[in-house]
């Protein structure tokens, strides 16, 4: 049996207590999935939501 790789590169992310809307994180225009990923990680890092 092969060990499964942890999601998000081993980071655990907790959005509990965050009151920002999806629009405030992504903006109101259409964006590509790759840009969504970049903005999510920028938000996580800015608000210190990730832990190992």
CHARMM-style PDB file with segment names, atoms N, HN, CA, C and O in Angstrom:
ATOM      1  N   UNK     1       0.839  -1.182   0.000  1.00  0.00      PROA
ATOM      2  CA  UNK     1       0.000   0.000   0.000  1.00  0.00      PROA
ATOM      3  C   UNK     1       0.887   1.248   0.000  1.00  0.00      PROA
ATOM      4  O   UNK     1       1.834   1.342   0.780  1.00  0.00      PROA
ATOM      5  N   UNK     2       0.577   2.191  -0.868  1.00  0.00      PROA
ATOM      6  HN  UNK     2      -0.193   2.114  -1.502  1.00  0.00      PROA
ATOM      7  CA  UNK     2       1.359   3.410  -1.008  1.00  0.00      PROA
ATOM      8  C   UNK     2       0.748   4.507  -0.132  1.00  0.00      PROA
ATOM      9  O   UNK     2      -0.469   4.691  -0.120  1.00  0.00      PROA
ATOM     10  N   UNK     3       1.596   5.231   0.598  1.00  0.00      PROA
ATOM     11  HN  UNK     3       2.585   5.081   0.588  1.00  0.00      PROA
ATOM     12  CA  UNK     3       1.117   6.326   1.449  1.00  0.00      PROA
ATOM     13  C   UNK     3       0.575   7.440   0.563  1.00  0.00      PROA
ATOM     14  O   UNK     3       1.184   7.806  -0.442  1.00  0.00      PROA
ATOM     15  N   UNK     4      -0.559   7.963   0.945  1.00  0.00      PROA
ATOM     16  HN  UNK     4      -1.054   7.666   1.762  1.00  0.00      PROA
ATOM     17  CA  UNK     4      -1.185   9.024   0.176  1.00  0.00      PROA
ATOM     18  C   UNK     4      -0.553  10.365   0.531  1.00  0.00      PROA
ATOM     19  O   UNK     4      -0.331  10.655   1.707  1.00  0.00      PROA
ATOM     20  N   UNK     5      -0.264  11.177  -0.468  1.00  0.00      PROA
ATOM     21  HN  UNK     5      -0.444  10.942  -1.423  1.00  0.00      PROA
ATOM     22  CA  UNK     5       0.345  12.485  -0.268  1.00  0.00      PROA
ATOM     23  C   UNK     5      -0.694  13.438   0.332  1.00  0.00      PROA
ATOM     24  O   UNK     5      -1.846  13.457  -0.102  1.00  0.00      PROA
ATOM     25  N   UNK     6      -0.290  14.218   1.314  1.00  0.00      PROA
ATOM     26  HN  UNK     6       0.646  14.203   1.667  1.00  0.00      PROA
ATOM     27  CA  UNK     6      -1.204  15.157   1.968  1.00  0.00      PROA
ATOM     28  C   UNK     6      -1.622  16.261   1.001  1.00  0.00      PROA
ATOM     29  O   UNK     6      -0.817  16.731   0.196  1.00  0.00      PROA
ATOM     30  N   UNK     7      -2.870  16.665   1.086  1.00  0.00      PROA
ATOM     31  HN  UNK     7      -3.524  16.283   1.740  1.00  0.00      PROA
ATOM     32  CA  UNK     7      -3.384  17.747   0.260  1.00  0.00      PROA
ATOM     33  C   UNK     7      -2.668  19.047   0.611  1.00  0.00      PROA
ATOM     34  O   UNK     7      -2.185  19.212   1.731  1.00  0.00      PROA
ATOM     35  N   UNK     8      -2.601  19.957  -0.335  1.00  0.00      PROA
ATOM     36  HN  UNK     8      -2.994  19.823  -1.245  1.00  0.00      PROA
ATOM     37  CA  UNK     8      -1.997  21.278  -0.136  1.00  0.00      PROA
ATOM     38  C   UNK     8      -0.534  21.180   0.290  1.00  0.00      PROA
ATOM     39  O   UNK     8      -0.061  22.038   1.034  1.00  0.00      PROA
ATOM     40  N   UNK     9       0.182  20.177  -0.152  1.00  0.00      PROA
ATOM     41  HN  UNK     9      -0.203  19.479  -0.757  1.00  0.00      PROA
ATOM     42  CA  UNK     9       1.599  20.054   0.151  1.00  0.00      PROA
ATOM     43  C   UNK     9       1.896  19.850   1.622  1.00  0.00      PROA
ATOM     44  O   UNK     9       2.970  20.222   2.094  1.00  0.00      PROA
ATOM     45  N   UNK    10       0.962  19.264   2.352  1.00  0.00      PROA
ATOM     46  HN  UNK    10       0.090  18.962   1.968  1.00  0.00      PROA
ATOM     47  CA  UNK    10       1.182  19.003   3.761  1.00  0.00      PROA
ATOM     48  C   UNK    10       0.660  20.084   4.680  1.00  0.00      PROA
ATOM     49  O   UNK    10       0.746  19.945   5.901  1.00  0.00      PROA
ATOM     50  N   UNK    11       0.118  21.163   4.124  1.00  0.00      PROA
ATOM     51  HN  UNK    11       0.049  21.275   3.133  1.00  0.00      PROA
ATOM     52  CA  UNK    11      -0.429  22.248   4.942  1.00  0.00      PROA
ATOM     53  C   UNK    11      -1.876  21.968   5.313  1.00  0.00      PROA
ATOM     54  O   UNK    11      -2.625  21.386   4.528  1.00  0.00      PROA
ATOM     55  N   UNK    12      -2.258  22.377   6.487  1.00  0.00      PROA
ATOM     56  HN  UNK    12      -1.650  22.850   7.125  1.00  0.00      PROA
ATOM     57  CA  UNK    12      -3.665  22.348   6.856  1.00  0.00      PROA
ATOM     58  C   UNK    12      -4.146  23.800   6.860  1.00  0.00      PROA
ATOM     59  O   UNK    12      -3.475  24.688   7.387  1.00  0.00      PROA
ATOM     60  N   UNK    13      -5.297  24.020   6.275  1.00  0.00      PROA
ATOM     61  HN  UNK    13      -5.841  23.299   5.847  1.00  0.00      PROA
ATOM     62  CA  UNK    13      -5.829  25.375   6.155  1.00  0.00      PROA
ATOM     63  C   UNK    13      -7.160  25.435   6.873  1.00  0.00      PROA
ATOM     64  O   UNK    13      -8.025  24.585   6.665  1.00  0.00      PROA
ATOM     65  N   UNK    14      -7.325  26.437   7.715  1.00  0.00      PROA
ATOM     66  HN  UNK    14      -6.622  27.128   7.884  1.00  0.00      PROA
ATOM     67  CA  UNK    14      -8.565  26.597   8.460  1.00  0.00      PROA
ATOM     68  C   UNK    14      -9.141  27.977   8.188  1.00  0.00      PROA
ATOM     69  O   UNK    14      -8.513  28.989   8.496  1.00  0.00      PROA
ATOM     70  N   UNK    15     -10.334  28.017   7.612  1.00  0.00      PROA
ATOM     71  HN  UNK    15     -10.844  27.194   7.362  1.00  0.00      PROA
ATOM     72  CA  UNK    15     -10.998  29.274   7.312  1.00  0.00      PROA
ATOM     73  C   UNK    15     -12.011  29.645   8.401  1.00  0.00      PROA
ATOM     74  O   UNK    15     -12.793  30.580   8.230  1.00  0.00      PROA
ATOM     75  N   UNK    16     -11.996  28.921   9.509  1.00  0.00      PROA
ATOM     76  HN  UNK    16     -11.360  28.162   9.649  1.00  0.00      PROA
ATOM     77  CA  UNK    16     -12.930  29.165  10.602  1.00  0.00      PROA
ATOM     78  C   UNK    16     -12.742  30.586  11.139  1.00  0.00      PROA
ATOM     79  O   UNK    16     -11.623  31.007  11.433  1.00  0.00      PROA
ATOM     80  N   UNK    17     -13.829  31.302  11.260  1.00  0.00      PROA
ATOM     81  HN  UNK    17     -14.738  30.960  11.021  1.00  0.00      PROA
ATOM     82  CA  UNK    17     -13.787  32.655  11.784  1.00  0.00      PROA
ATOM     83  C   UNK    17     -13.564  33.724  10.727  1.00  0.00      PROA
ATOM     84  O   UNK    17     -13.653  34.914  11.032  1.00  0.00      PROA
ATOM     85  N   UNK    18     -13.277  33.328   9.493  1.00  0.00      PROA
ATOM     86  HN  UNK    18     -13.205  32.362   9.246  1.00  0.00      PROA
ATOM     87  CA  UNK    18     -13.084  34.305   8.421  1.00  0.00      PROA
ATOM     88  C   UNK    18     -14.442  34.789   7.941  1.00  0.00      PROA
ATOM     89  O   UNK    18     -15.350  33.992   7.703  1.00  0.00      PROA
ATOM     90  N   UNK    19     -14.570  36.085   7.804  1.00  0.00      PROA
ATOM     91  HN  UNK    19     -13.832  36.732   7.998  1.00  0.00      PROA
ATOM     92  CA  UNK    19     -15.854  36.636   7.382  1.00  0.00      PROA
ATOM     93  C   UNK    19     -15.785  37.312   6.017  1.00  0.00      PROA
ATOM     94  O   UNK    19     -16.732  37.984   5.609  1.00  0.00      PROA
ATOM     95  N   UNK    20     -14.670  37.137   5.309  1.00  0.00      PROA
ATOM     96  HN  UNK    20     -13.901  36.591   5.641  1.00  0.00      PROA
ATOM     97  CA  UNK    20     -14.539  37.718   3.979  1.00  0.00      PROA
ATOM     98  C   UNK    20     -15.411  36.954   2.995  1.00  0.00      PROA
ATOM     99  O   UNK    20     -15.557  35.736   3.092  1.00  0.00      PROA
ATOM    100  N   UNK    21     -15.990  37.687   2.042  1.00  0.00      PROA
ATOM    101  HN  UNK    21     -15.871  38.677   1.963  1.00  0.00      PROA
ATOM    102  CA  UNK    21     -16.806  37.034   1.025  1.00  0.00      PROA
ATOM    103  C   UNK    21     -15.904  36.502  -0.085  1.00  0.00      PROA
ATOM    104  O   UNK    21     -14.745  36.898  -0.208  1.00  0.00      PROA
ATOM    105  N   UNK    22     -16.447  35.616  -0.873  1.00  0.00      PROA
ATOM    106  HN  UNK    22     -17.389  35.294  -0.773  1.00  0.00      PROA
ATOM    107  CA  UNK    22     -15.706  35.061  -2.002  1.00  0.00      PROA
ATOM    108  C   UNK    22     -15.349  36.191  -2.971  1.00  0.00      PROA
ATOM    109  O   UNK    22     -14.260  36.200  -3.545  1.00  0.00      PROA
ATOM    110  N   UNK    23     -16.256  37.127  -3.148  1.00  0.00      PROA
ATOM    111  HN  UNK    23     -17.141  37.120  -2.681  1.00  0.00      PROA
ATOM    112  CA  UNK    23     -16.007  38.255  -4.049  1.00  0.00      PROA
ATOM    113  C   UNK    23     -14.858  39.134  -3.555  1.00  0.00      PROA
ATOM    114  O   UNK    23     -14.105  39.680  -4.360  1.00  0.00      PROA
ATOM    115  N   UNK    24     -14.722  39.270  -2.248  1.00  0.00      PROA
ATOM    116  HN  UNK    24     -15.334  38.826  -1.593  1.00  0.00      PROA
ATOM    117  CA  UNK    24     -13.621  40.088  -1.732  1.00  0.00      PROA
ATOM    118  C   UNK    24     -12.270  39.405  -1.933  1.00  0.00      PROA
ATOM    119  O   UNK    24     -11.242  40.078  -2.018  1.00  0.00      PROA
ATOM    120  N   UNK    25     -12.263  38.083  -2.011  1.00  0.00      PROA
ATOM    121  HN  UNK    25     -13.098  37.537  -1.942  1.00  0.00      PROA
ATOM    122  CA  UNK    25     -11.020  37.342  -2.238  1.00  0.00      PROA
ATOM    123  C   UNK    25     -10.695  37.266  -3.730  1.00  0.00      PROA
ATOM    124  O   UNK    25      -9.549  37.489  -4.121  1.00  0.00      PROA
ATOM    125  N   UNK    26     -11.683  36.956  -4.564  1.00  0.00      PROA
ATOM    126  HN  UNK    26     -12.613  36.775  -4.246  1.00  0.00      PROA
ATOM    127  CA  UNK    26     -11.455  36.740  -5.992  1.00  0.00      PROA
ATOM    128  C   UNK    26     -11.749  37.945  -6.870  1.00  0.00      PROA
ATOM    129  O   UNK    26     -11.279  37.995  -8.007  1.00  0.00      PROA
ATOM    130  N   UNK    27     -12.501  38.905  -6.387  1.00  0.00      PROA
ATOM    131  HN  UNK    27     -12.882  38.864  -5.464  1.00  0.00      PROA
ATOM    132  CA  UNK    27     -12.921  40.026  -7.222  1.00  0.00      PROA
ATOM    133  C   UNK    27     -14.231  39.700  -7.909  1.00  0.00      PROA
ATOM    134  O   UNK    27     -14.764  38.601  -7.755  1.00  0.00      PROA
ATOM    135  N   UNK    28     -14.745  40.644  -8.659  1.00  0.00      PROA
ATOM    136  HN  UNK    28     -14.312  41.536  -8.784  1.00  0.00      PROA
ATOM    137  CA  UNK    28     -16.063  40.448  -9.269  1.00  0.00      PROA
ATOM    138  C   UNK    28     -15.999  40.074 -10.743  1.00  0.00      PROA
ATOM    139  O   UNK    28     -17.038  39.861 -11.367  1.00  0.00      PROA
ATOM    140  N   UNK    29     -14.790  39.990 -11.318  1.00  0.00      PROA
ATOM    141  HN  UNK    29     -13.945  40.163 -10.811  1.00  0.00      PROA
ATOM    142  CA  UNK    29     -14.667  39.608 -12.722  1.00  0.00      PROA
ATOM    143  C   UNK    29     -14.320  38.128 -12.843  1.00  0.00      PROA
ATOM    144  O   UNK    29     -13.893  37.502 -11.872  1.00  0.00      PROA
ATOM    145  N   UNK    30     -14.503  37.579 -14.026  1.00  0.00      PROA
ATOM    146  HN  UNK    30     -14.849  38.088 -14.815  1.00  0.00      PROA
ATOM    147  CA  UNK    30     -14.165  36.181 -14.278  1.00  0.00      PROA
ATOM    148  C   UNK    30     -12.653  36.021 -14.290  1.00  0.00      PROA
ATOM    149  O   UNK    30     -11.936  36.840 -14.864  1.00  0.00      PROA
ATOM    150  N   UNK    31     -12.170  34.943 -13.643  1.00  0.00      PROA
ATOM    151  HN  UNK    31     -12.752  34.278 -13.177  1.00  0.00      PROA
ATOM    152  CA  UNK    31     -10.741  34.652 -13.636  1.00  0.00      PROA
ATOM    153  C   UNK    31     -10.520  33.168 -13.891  1.00  0.00      PROA
ATOM    154  O   UNK    31     -11.415  32.347 -13.688  1.00  0.00      PROA
ATOM    155  N   UNK    32      -9.327  32.844 -14.335  1.00  0.00      PROA
ATOM    156  HN  UNK    32      -8.600  33.511 -14.500  1.00  0.00      PROA
ATOM    157  CA  UNK    32      -8.974  31.455 -14.628  1.00  0.00      PROA
ATOM    158  C   UNK    32      -8.739  30.687 -13.329  1.00  0.00      PROA
ATOM    159  O   UNK    32      -8.415  31.289 -12.305  1.00  0.00      PROA
ATOM    160  N   UNK    33      -8.901  29.364 -13.361  1.00  0.00      PROA
ATOM    161  HN  UNK    33      -9.164  28.875 -14.193  1.00  0.00      PROA
ATOM    162  CA  UNK    33      -8.645  28.543 -12.168  1.00  0.00      PROA
ATOM    163  C   UNK    33      -7.245  28.734 -11.591  1.00  0.00      PROA
ATOM    164  O   UNK    33      -7.073  28.715 -10.373  1.00  0.00      PROA
ATOM    165  N   UNK    34      -6.254  28.915 -12.445  1.00  0.00      PROA
ATOM    166  HN  UNK    34      -6.395  28.931 -13.435  1.00  0.00      PROA
ATOM    167  CA  UNK    34      -4.891  29.118 -11.948  1.00  0.00      PROA
ATOM    168  C   UNK    34      -4.786  30.417 -11.154  1.00  0.00      PROA
ATOM    169  O   UNK    34      -4.069  30.477 -10.155  1.00  0.00      PROA
ATOM    170  N   UNK    35      -5.488  31.448 -11.587  1.00  0.00      PROA
ATOM    171  HN  UNK    35      -6.070  31.400 -12.399  1.00  0.00      PROA
ATOM    172  CA  UNK    35      -5.494  32.724 -10.867  1.00  0.00      PROA
ATOM    173  C   UNK    35      -6.251  32.590  -9.547  1.00  0.00      PROA
ATOM    174  O   UNK    35      -5.895  33.232  -8.559  1.00  0.00      PROA
ATOM    175  N   UNK    36      -7.294  31.759  -9.529  1.00  0.00      PROA
ATOM    176  HN  UNK    36      -7.583  31.238 -10.332  1.00  0.00      PROA
ATOM    177  CA  UNK    36      -8.030  31.503  -8.286  1.00  0.00      PROA
ATOM    178  C   UNK    36      -7.105  30.888  -7.245  1.00  0.00      PROA
ATOM    179  O   UNK    36      -7.126  31.276  -6.077  1.00  0.00      PROA
ATOM    180  N   UNK    37      -6.289  29.922  -7.679  1.00  0.00      PROA
ATOM    181  HN  UNK    37      -6.272  29.607  -8.627  1.00  0.00      PROA
ATOM    182  CA  UNK    37      -5.346  29.263  -6.773  1.00  0.00      PROA
ATOM    183  C   UNK    37      -4.359  30.276  -6.204  1.00  0.00      PROA
ATOM    184  O   UNK    37      -4.087  30.270  -5.003  1.00  0.00      PROA
ATOM    185  N   UNK    38      -3.823  31.140  -7.053  1.00  0.00      PROA
ATOM    186  HN  UNK    38      -4.044  31.145  -8.028  1.00  0.00      PROA
ATOM    187  CA  UNK    38      -2.876  32.166  -6.604  1.00  0.00      PROA
ATOM    188  C   UNK    38      -3.520  33.085  -5.574  1.00  0.00      PROA
ATOM    189  O   UNK    38      -2.898  33.424  -4.567  1.00  0.00      PROA
ATOM    190  N   UNK    39      -4.754  33.486  -5.821  1.00  0.00      PROA
ATOM    191  HN  UNK    39      -5.259  33.210  -6.639  1.00  0.00      PROA
ATOM    192  CA  UNK    39      -5.432  34.403  -4.900  1.00  0.00      PROA
ATOM    193  C   UNK    39      -5.794  33.726  -3.581  1.00  0.00      PROA
ATOM    194  O   UNK    39      -5.736  34.358  -2.526  1.00  0.00      PROA
ATOM    195  N   UNK    40      -6.165  32.453  -3.631  1.00  0.00      PROA
ATOM    196  HN  UNK    40      -6.212  31.940  -4.488  1.00  0.00      PROA
ATOM    197  CA  UNK    40      -6.449  31.722  -2.390  1.00  0.00      PROA
ATOM    198  C   UNK    40      -5.193  31.666  -1.533  1.00  0.00      PROA
ATOM    199  O   UNK    40      -5.246  31.965  -0.340  1.00  0.00      PROA
ATOM    200  N   UNK    41      -4.048  31.281  -2.133  1.00  0.00      PROA
ATOM    201  HN  UNK    41      -4.004  31.039  -3.102  1.00  0.00      PROA
ATOM    202  CA  UNK    41      -2.810  31.189  -1.365  1.00  0.00      PROA
ATOM    203  C   UNK    41      -2.346  32.541  -0.866  1.00  0.00      PROA
ATOM    204  O   UNK    41      -1.795  32.630   0.231  1.00  0.00      PROA
ATOM    205  N   UNK    42      -2.552  33.600  -1.639  1.00  0.00      PROA
ATOM    206  HN  UNK    42      -3.000  33.528  -2.530  1.00  0.00      PROA
ATOM    207  CA  UNK    42      -2.198  34.949  -1.170  1.00  0.00      PROA
ATOM    208  C   UNK    42      -3.048  35.303   0.051  1.00  0.00      PROA
ATOM    209  O   UNK    42      -2.544  35.879   1.016  1.00  0.00      PROA
ATOM    210  N   UNK    43      -4.336  34.958   0.008  1.00  0.00      PROA
ATOM    211  HN  UNK    43      -4.746  34.491  -0.776  1.00  0.00      PROA
ATOM    212  CA  UNK    43      -5.238  35.212   1.133  1.00  0.00      PROA
ATOM    213  C   UNK    43      -4.833  34.401   2.356  1.00  0.00      PROA
ATOM    214  O   UNK    43      -4.813  34.923   3.470  1.00  0.00      PROA
ATOM    215  N   UNK    44      -4.510  33.128   2.151  1.00  0.00      PROA
ATOM    216  HN  UNK    44      -4.526  32.704   1.245  1.00  0.00      PROA
ATOM    217  CA  UNK    44      -4.106  32.253   3.253  1.00  0.00      PROA
ATOM    218  C   UNK    44      -2.838  32.770   3.911  1.00  0.00      PROA
ATOM    219  O   UNK    44      -2.751  32.821   5.138  1.00  0.00      PROA
ATOM    220  N   UNK    45      -1.851  33.156   3.105  1.00  0.00      PROA
ATOM    221  HN  UNK    45      -1.922  33.115   2.109  1.00  0.00      PROA
ATOM    222  CA  UNK    45      -0.599  33.658   3.654  1.00  0.00      PROA
ATOM    223  C   UNK    45      -0.787  34.992   4.363  1.00  0.00      PROA
ATOM    224  O   UNK    45      -0.221  35.212   5.434  1.00  0.00      PROA
ATOM    225  N   UNK    46      -1.582  35.888   3.769  1.00  0.00      PROA
ATOM    226  HN  UNK    46      -2.041  35.709   2.899  1.00  0.00      PROA
ATOM    227  CA  UNK    46      -1.832  37.207   4.357  1.00  0.00      PROA
ATOM    228  C   UNK    46      -2.494  37.100   5.727  1.00  0.00      PROA
ATOM    229  O   UNK    46      -2.168  37.851   6.645  1.00  0.00      PROA
ATOM    230  N   UNK    47      -3.427  36.156   5.853  1.00  0.00      PROA
ATOM    231  HN  UNK    47      -3.692  35.546   5.106  1.00  0.00      PROA
ATOM    232  CA  UNK    47      -4.180  35.997   7.104  1.00  0.00      PROA
ATOM    233  C   UNK    47      -3.633  34.899   8.005  1.00  0.00      PROA
ATOM    234  O   UNK    47      -4.240  34.576   9.026  1.00  0.00      PROA
ATOM    235  N   UNK    48      -2.490  34.319   7.637  1.00  0.00      PROA
ATOM    236  HN  UNK    48      -1.996  34.581   6.807  1.00  0.00      PROA
ATOM    237  CA  UNK    48      -1.818  33.276   8.427  1.00  0.00      PROA
ATOM    238  C   UNK    48      -2.760  32.140   8.814  1.00  0.00      PROA
ATOM    239  O   UNK    48      -2.905  31.800   9.988  1.00  0.00      PROA
ATOM    240  N   UNK    49      -3.400  31.562   7.789  1.00  0.00      PROA
ATOM    241  HN  UNK    49      -3.282  31.838   6.836  1.00  0.00      PROA
ATOM    242  CA  UNK    49      -4.382  30.499   7.995  1.00  0.00      PROA
ATOM    243  C   UNK    49      -3.798  29.094   7.829  1.00  0.00      PROA
ATOM    244  O   UNK    49      -4.466  28.113   8.155  1.00  0.00      PROA
ATOM    245  N   UNK    50      -2.566  28.981   7.329  1.00  0.00      PROA
ATOM    246  HN  UNK    50      -2.024  29.778   7.065  1.00  0.00      PROA
ATOM    247  CA  UNK    50      -1.975  27.667   7.065  1.00  0.00      PROA
ATOM    248  C   UNK    50      -1.062  27.251   8.202  1.00  0.00      PROA
ATOM    249  O   UNK    50      -0.375  28.071   8.810  1.00  0.00      PROA
ATOM    250  N   UNK    51      -1.075  25.961   8.470  1.00  0.00      PROA
ATOM    251  HN  UNK    51      -1.634  25.295   7.976  1.00  0.00      PROA
ATOM    252  CA  UNK    51      -0.176  25.380   9.472  1.00  0.00      PROA
ATOM    253  C   UNK    51       0.275  24.026   9.000  1.00  0.00      PROA
ATOM    254  O   UNK    51      -0.434  23.371   8.235  1.00  0.00      PROA
ATOM    255  N   UNK    52       1.422  23.594   9.429  1.00  0.00      PROA
ATOM    256  HN  UNK    52       1.998  24.126  10.050  1.00  0.00      PROA
ATOM    257  CA  UNK    52       1.945  22.280   9.023  1.00  0.00      PROA
ATOM    258  C   UNK    52       1.388  21.196   9.903  1.00  0.00      PROA
ATOM    259  OT1 UNK    52       1.712  20.023   9.718  1.00  0.00      PROA
TER     260      UNK     52
END
